[in-house]
Amino acid sequence: MNQLQIIQHNGQRVLTTTQLAEAYGTDNKHINDNFQNNRKRYTLGKHFFELKDEELKSFKATTKISGNLKFAPVIYLWTEKGAWMHAKSLNTDK
């Protein structure tokens, strides 16, 4: 696993879905499926941020992160609490 690049958003340390998947030894689809299946348990602003429209455009312009997010219409950023919630339900070795 590569060193994770921590991103600051709204005063919180966050990870992209790709970074979270890499950290837990899975793929984006597994993270997204887990989120969709348990969405009612995740709180916007506490567990994740959903960037779209102008907020997404600004984020892409001001944040340098690895991965191909150029054409992504929505990006989810996971807080530490959100990452822990994924860890509880993903059942990976990491």
RAQUI-V298990 format. One record per pair of residues at least 4 apart in sequence whose C-alpha atoms are under 7 Angstrom apart, sorted by the first residue. I is the first residue (numbers start at 1). J is the second residue. If there is no record, write none. Layout:
# RAQUI-V298990
i=I j=J
i=I j=J
This chain:
# RAQUI-V298990
i=1 j=22
i=1 j=23
i=4 j=19
i=6 j=13
i=6 j=14
i=6 j=15
i=7 j=13
i=7 j=14
i=7 j=15
i=8 j=12
i=8 j=13
i=8 j=14
i=9 j=13
i=9 j=14
i=12 j=79
i=13 j=79
i=14 j=77
i=14 j=78
i=14 j=79
i=14 j=80
i=15 j=19
i=15 j=20
i=15 j=77
i=15 j=78
i=15 j=79
i=16 j=20
i=16 j=76
i=16 j=77
i=16 j=78
i=17 j=21
i=17 j=28
i=17 j=31
i=17 j=76
i=17 j=77
i=18 j=22
i=18 j=28
i=19 j=23
i=20 j=24
i=21 j=25
i=21 j=26
i=21 j=27
i=21 j=28
i=21 j=31
i=22 j=26
i=22 j=27
i=24 j=92
i=24 j=94
i=25 j=92
i=25 j=94
i=26 j=30
i=27 j=31
i=28 j=32
i=29 j=33
i=30 j=34
i=31 j=35
i=32 j=36
i=33 j=37
i=34 j=38
i=35 j=39
i=42 j=47
i=43 j=47
i=43 j=48
i=44 j=48
i=44 j=49
i=45 j=49
i=46 j=79
i=47 j=78
i=47 j=79
i=47 j=81
i=47 j=82
i=48 j=76
i=48 j=77
i=48 j=78
i=48 j=79
i=48 j=82
i=49 j=76
i=49 j=77
i=49 j=78
i=50 j=74
i=50 j=75
i=50 j=76
i=50 j=77
i=51 j=55
i=51 j=56
i=51 j=74
i=51 j=75
i=51 j=76
i=52 j=56
i=52 j=73
i=52 j=74
i=52 j=75
i=53 j=57
i=54 j=58
i=55 j=59
i=56 j=60
i=57 j=61
i=58 j=62
i=59 j=63
i=78 j=82
i=78 j=83
i=79 j=83
i=80 j=84
i=81 j=85
i=82 j=86
i=83 j=87
i=84 j=88
i=85 j=89
i=86 j=90
i=87 j=91
